[in-house]
Structure formats: C-alpha cells, structure tokens
C-alpha cells in the first residue's frame, strides 16, 4: 500500500518553476511526475520547431498566441484555447506566427531526453 504522502497531490505555480532557455527564443518549464510530465514553453514570434516524431503520447494546449502546425502532411493554424492530441509516432512540427506563443505540453511516458538536456 502506498504511503499517504505518495498519494496526496503536489501543488505548483508556474511562477515558482525554474525556467530554462533551450534554444534561441525558446524557454521551457517542467513538472515531472511518476509516469507523465507537463512542460510550459514560451516561444518568440516566428520560431520554428522542426518536424519530428517520438514514441510519447502528447497533448498540446495553446495558452497564448497562434501557431502553424504541420501534422503528417497537413497544415493547421491553432490559437489560444485549442488543444491537440498527438498519438505516439505522429509526425509534427510548428511555426510560431507573429506573436509570442505559450504552449502547455503533456507527455506520457516521461521525456527522459528532456531530463538529460543541460
């Protein structure tokens, strides 16, 4: 049986979560659980994330701004309030449009590659 402290929720505020600069015009914050992680990303206008895929399931919530997503061979403009679900292995990339963009990405399982980055 799990201890009481292991089943109680942990509370976070993004203002208190460390910010890391992971590329020109890209900042990331991470909250990591046992089997999933949440990342808050802030992008400068016109930043491009190259198309890629990964074995992780991903849900992306657009908190602020507009993004041109390339998903497989289709392009979609998404905006604040929109949510995307990327199944494992889905080919995707994004181009930030003319304003700052804030995204919330949820991954399962945990992106171990993110934890190894300096």
Order of alpha helices (4+ residues) and beta strands (2+ residues): alpha-beta-beta-beta-beta-beta-beta-beta-beta-beta-beta-alpha
